[in-house]
Amino acid sequence: MLTWIGSGVPLEQSLKVLSDALEDQTPEEILRWAVQLYAPKLAMATAFGPEGCVLLSMLAKIAPKGRGVRVFNLDTGYQFSETLALKEQIRRQYGIAVEAVRAEEPVEVMERRSGGPLYLTRPDECCRIRKVEPCRRALYGYDAWISAIRRDQTPDRARAGIVEWDPTFHLIKINPLANWTKRDVWTYIRVHDVPYNPLHDQGYTSIGCWPCTRAVRPGEDERAGRWSNFIKLECGLHSRS
């Protein structure tokens, strides 16, 4: 229930006022606010990137074992083994058992139906089937969800509010790390001994599915290793168009 929205005030306007008010709050304070207001109708999606691991570390202190928050990972069937191992490390360290949310079709069925791997020819459709639609089903019935995006990652994310309406999934979206930088994230990881994917130490600055991810070259943008053979920066979860 969005109790802070004034009568007769458009939703997006109310959210902008709220987002501006939260702009100077710490991510922990934003998470605490979100848990208090929305749990148990609150979800968090994580791909176990460094930002997601930071939020899981914070969440474990605010809502032990993720209590009241549905924490899930979109298990596409194409994840790196290192990513899946990190999921287990998160469970051991923070007591948060991250739920695996999968597409309705197993990878082999989708590839057989499509005449081969979609990621080679239609990566947007592959992301839609394996990520966007499973996320839509996972978020159905929830009031709000937490993401780990930063504004400095992509042009779409540059416009993200701390709190905003998500037109893709039709619920409130909360971005506690929106105004953090890459340096902020890695400083927190080192200070608080947050587990992270070892592939980051091998030049993989942004990690998604293994067929569509490579290590970046010196001087490249941190997301240059994602879908590098296509003009594509987003899987669709955080697109604003």
N, C-alpha and C positions, 0 to 999 in steps of 0.2 A: 504494500500500500504506500503510495508516494505522498506521505503526509505533509511534506514540506512544500508541496506545490500549491500556490495560492489559487483561490477560486477565480476562474475566468482568465487565468494567465496561460498562454500557449505553452505546451510541454517543452519545446525546444528552448524557448526563452527562459523558462524556469530552470532548466538544466544548465543553461549558460551561466546564469547567476550563481547557481550552486557550484559549478565547476570553477568559476573565478574565485569563489570564496575558499575553495579547497586548494587552490594553486600553490599557496605557501605552506601547506601542511606536509608533513613527512609521509612517505609511503606507508609507514606503520600506522600513522594516525588515520590515513585514508582507508586502509584495510580494516582497522578497528571500527570506524564509522560504518563501512559497508556491511560487516558482520552483524553489528548491532541493529542495523536497519532492515537488512534483507534476509538474513538466515532464518529459517532453513531453505528459503527460496533463492539461494545464492549459489552460483556455480563458478568454477574456475577451470579454464582450459590451459594446459601447458604442453609444450613440445620439448620441455627440458632444456631449453636454451639457458644461457647464463641469467637472463632477466627472470625467467620463470623459476629457476632455482633460488634466486634471491627472494622472490615473493613467497615461495614455499617455506623458506627459512623464517621469514617474518610471520607467515600465517601460523606456523607451528607454535609460536609464542602467544599469539592472539586467540587462536582456536585450536587447542591441543588436539593432535591427530586429525586436524582439519574438520573438527566437529561442527556440524551445521552448514558445511560447504561441500558441495559435490565437486570434487577435483577429478578431472579426467584428462586423458591423453588420446588424441586421434591416432590410433594405431592403424596406419595405412597399409601395412603389409610390406612396406618398402623401407622401414626404419633401419638405421645402422645398429649393429649388435651393441656398440658402445652406448647408444641411446637407451636401449632396453636394459642394459646393465646399470645405467645411472638411475633408472626408475626404481630398481631394487635397492640401490644405495640410499635413495631418498626415503624409502620406506623404513630402512634400518635406522637411519640417522634421525628422522623427524617423526616416525610413526604414522606417516601419511601414506595410505595405500591408494595410489593413483589408479583410478578405474580406466580400463582400456575400452575405448569406444571404436567400433569397427564399422566399415561399410557393409551393406547387406550382402554384397557379392564378395567372395574370396578373390584374391588377386588372380589366381589361375583361371577362374570362371570369367572374370572381366576381360582378361587378355584373350581368352579363347573366343569369346563373343565379339570382341573388337578386332579380331584378326591380328593380334600382336599387342605389344606394350603401347598404351595410349600416350605415355610420357614422351615417346619418340616423335609423335606426330601431332597430338592434341593435348598438350600439357594442361590447359585450362579445364578441359573436360575430365582429365584424370584427377585434378585437384577437386573438382566439383563432386565427383563420385566418391572419392576416398576421404575428403576432408569436409567440404562445405555441407553436404547433405547429412553426413553423420553428426556434425556439430549441430545442425538445425534440429535433428531429432533429440539430441542430448539436452538441448536448452529448452525444449518445449515444456511449458508449464512453470518455468522459472521467471522471477521478476528482474534479475540482474545477473550479469556475469563479469568476471574479472579477467583482464588480459594483461600481458606483460610488454606491450608495445612501447617504443620510445619515439618521440617526434622526429628525432634526427636520423631515423632509419630509412624512410622512404618518403616521397612526396605525398602519398595518401596519408601516411601516419603523421606528417607534419601538422595537419589540421586537427589532430585528435585533442579532445578535451580531457580533463581529469575524469569528468562524468559527462556522458552524452547518450543520445538515443541511437541505438543500432538499427538502421533500417533493413539490414540483411536478415537479422534474427528476431527483430521486433521485441526488444527489451532494453533495459538500461545497461550500458557498457561502462565499466569502471577501469581506468587506466592509471594505477597508482604511480607508475614509473614514467609517465608521459614526458615529464620535464627533466628526467635524468639523462646523463650522457653515458657513453660506453665506459668512460673512465670511472664515473660514479659506480657503475655496476661492478666493475672488476675490483675497485677499492673495497666495496662491501664484501665481495667474495673472499678476498684475502684476509680482511680484518676478522670476519666471522667464520672463516674456515668452511665455506659453503661448498659442497661437492659440485663438480661440473664435468661436462663431457671432455674426456682426454683428447678428442679430436681437435679441440680448440688450440691445443699446444702443437698441433701439426699443421696449422695454417687454415683450418676450417673456421672462419669467423662467424658464419651463420650456417646452421645445420638443419636440414630437412630430410627428405627422402634420399636414399643413397644414389638412385639413378640421376637425380637432378641437383646434386650438390658436389662441389669440388673445392679444394683449397684455393684461397685467393693468392694472386701474385703481388709482389711488392708494389705499393702505390695504388692498388685497386680499392674500390669501395668495399665496406665490410659485407655487403650483400651481393657482390659481383659473382660469387661462386654459386648462386642459386639460379637455376634455369639459364645458364650462361649461353646456351645456343639459341635462346629465344628472347624477344623483347618482352620480358615479364619480370616483375619484382614482387608480386603478391600471389598467394595461393587462392585468394578470394575471401578469406575469413575477415580481413581487415580493409578490404576495398571499400571506397566511399561512393563509387558511381554505380 
